[in-house]
Amino acid sequence: MKTKKYFVFVLLTVLALVISACAPAAGPVPAAPGGEEAASSGAEEFTTPHPILSDLKVRQALAYCLDRDALIASVYPYVEDGSELVMDSFLPKTHWAYSGPYADMPMYDPETGMALLEEAGWVAGDGPIRTNADGESLVLKFTTTNAQFRQTWSAVAIQNWAACGIQVIPTYAPGSWWFGDTTGLARRDFELGAFAWVGQTEPAGRTLYACDQVPLPSNNWEGQNYMGWCNQTASDGIVKATNTLLREDRVAAYNTVQQEFAKDVVSIPVFQRAEAEAWSSNLTGIRADATEYATANLAEWALADGGDTIVIGMTQEPDSLWAIISSMAASALVRMGIDNERTYTQYDYDFQPRLQTVLSTLESGLATNSDVEVNAGDMVYNTAGDPVTLEDGVAIFDKDNNEVVFDGTPVTMKQLAVTYQFNPFTWSDGTPGTIADFELARSIDCNPDSGATTFITCNSIQDVTWGADALEYSVTYLPGVQTPTYMLAPFAPYPSQRVISDGRVLADVPAAEWQTLPEITERPLSWGPYMVTEWTKGQSLVLEANPYYAGEVVTPNVIFVFVADTNQAVAQLLNGDVDYLDDSTLGAGAEVQTVIDAANSTGNVQYEISASSTWEHIDINLFTK
């Protein structure tokens, strides 16, 4: 699975809704880091500042002693300059919400790190490990997964820390324990903990950095603020950033959070992962990007020798071509070519209209964010991001983004109303698209029988009005819904007119049958540049140019071939049997070096190594049980 882009795209509109408002009922909150006493909670666990890690100087020293370039070199020996991958924030430097550099986040300077340890009372003695005035050794526990990738870079990190006099004892745990629902991170069972987050165009982050998102026994372990970090300035900033629709306001709010994040050093951003893709020198038009699938511009790919068929190698075969039930990268790569999934693209951590005429922003005039009065009995979005009936005790955000506990007095909230407009399109069977196709999409995607795993978007909607004479629909969201991705159409069209094998039209087929319909999962109609014409399971999937596509298709045929493993995929690329390998197939291992060597020696292949939206980091637990 290509987690990065699946997360960003398939779950984007869904997760942004819940993350933008997600705030489980506040439990006891630890104090800001720096050695102050924690707020009294009545719970026995995680109210005591960590005897070592609650000291800011120690946390800074851990970061100063970490040679990120060496860590990167250990897992990506073919990356000549790792500076592109080094991070000083929880956002990549190319992100629109990044306003750095953030000089308060320590970079490699072991001398400064050791000086800070001395100031913190951890002095160097005769042995390799520093001790304090009580004779206690500076020893910390480090936990991460047993994946070889993390074992490799963390071994270098442990050597770095040892050179500064810090003994770090690693535990390489199974992922099932580290990411379990009742173990590892979920129970804050670590001192130093390493794992990856996946970056998004809309950064979200409330569940990660807000004060009321610290998992504790008293709040049933809700939230992902595993550090126990409560910096009120940062917490207020992340709440504002995820509940404000104007981008300039979000940039300012995210900058505040990033500044405090760097000052407090509660989590050390280590590096963005590198991702590599490769293609034949005969192939042109490739657009490598961290937040969009390569095949999003498949219609622009061309063979320099005039060939009419592009061959794409994949080590995985799609399980289905229906987006709401498939999370596979292999499936998404095909879907982006036939364009039956999204009405927009997402390049460079930003959005662009595709089937939509424009993005439906406040600035475009297609969206309004009005003040509405809500009363007892109204359906609203509460502060936890759930649709609820308003009654006494329900926590909501008022129009000024203040949390209010409803007591029967009318409250003024924000309410989004958005109109989504679309360009004319024609299905690959020659039938013009209609607004009925979008109506069908809502009825299926929001039906629990469809097989979809989440209905957050559907549950956030108060009403939909369908255009009578135009390809547009208007959505009025529940009061309190303030998702930053409001400008993206929540429903892409399904071909309501399609006749399936038993003679029924698709609009009449119950949602429960869709996930087994070949007309949906294997041979969907397309409004994009290509259409599926053949799928030989275990071997290949064939696309041909859609004759009714409104745009230009440079190369008429595309074949996805399924190969056994990365070695075979690379061999076929070098032999000229395959024209392109994406990063989910090529990976980031030794095979990349094989491609680089071939590119340098023969010139028959090209490659791109870039910074992924996935980034490794080390969380620091500020409290102990």
Secondary structure as UniProt FT lines:
FT   HELIX           3..9
FT   TURN            10..11
FT   HELIX           12..21
FT   TURN            33..35
FT   STRAND          48..49
FT   TURN            51..54
FT   HELIX           56..64
FT   HELIX           68..75
FT   TURN            77..78
FT   HELIX           82..84
FT   TURN            93..94
FT   TURN            96..97
FT   TURN            103..104
FT   HELIX           110..119
FT   TURN            120..121
FT   TURN            133..134
FT   STRAND          139..145
FT   HELIX           148..163
FT   TURN            164..165
FT   STRAND          167..173
FT   HELIX           175..178
FT   HELIX           184..187
FT   STRAND          192..198
FT   HELIX           206..209
FT   HELIX           211..213
FT   HELIX           217..219
FT   TURN            220..221
FT   TURN            226..227
FT   HELIX           232..241
FT   HELIX           247..264
FT   STRAND          267..280
FT   TURN            281..282
FT   STRAND          283..284
FT   HELIX           294..300
FT   STRAND          302..303
FT   TURN            304..305
FT   STRAND          309..314
FT   HELIX           323..325
FT   HELIX           329..338
FT   STRAND          344..345
FT   TURN            348..349
FT   STRAND          352..353
FT   TURN            362..365
FT   STRAND          367..374
FT   TURN            376..377
FT   STRAND          379..381
FT   TURN            383..384
FT   STRAND          387..389
FT   TURN            392..393
FT   STRAND          395..397
FT   TURN            399..400
FT   STRAND          403..405
FT   STRAND          411..422
FT   TURN            428..429
FT   HELIX           435..445
FT   HELIX           448..450
FT   HELIX           456..459
FT   STRAND          461..466
FT   STRAND          472..477
FT   TURN            479..480
FT   TURN            484..487
FT   TURN            496..497
FT   TURN            501..502
FT   HELIX           506..508
FT   HELIX           511..514
FT   TURN            515..516
FT   HELIX           518..521
FT   STRAND          530..536
FT   TURN            537..539
FT   STRAND          540..545
FT   TURN            547..548
FT   STRAND          557..562
FT   HELIX           566..575
FT   STRAND          580..581
FT   HELIX           583..586
FT   HELIX           590..602
FT   STRAND          605..620
FT   STRAND          623..624
//
